[in-house]
Amino acid sequence: MNTVTQKPRLIRRAEVIARVGLCKASIYNRMNSGEFPRPISIGGGRVAWLESDIDNWITERLFEAGRAA
């Protein structure tokens, strides 16, 4: 059996916004209420999200909507 191990990938806010369809304010409001993954500091006052955290969040929304893949 051949398994592919994918390296963790960090994505910046613009990509998160494009992938989840929420505006910046909505993302931060949901983060503050514990409903959205928190970013990781990457230095210089910049943050990024672990791509797998965002993928999991999207999958959870699909499951809740009865549209799990």
Buried (B, 14 or more C-beta within 10 A) or exposed (E): EEEEEEEEEBBEBEBBBEBBEBEEEBBBEBBEEEEBBEBEEEEEEEBBBBBEBBBEBBEEEEEEEEEEE
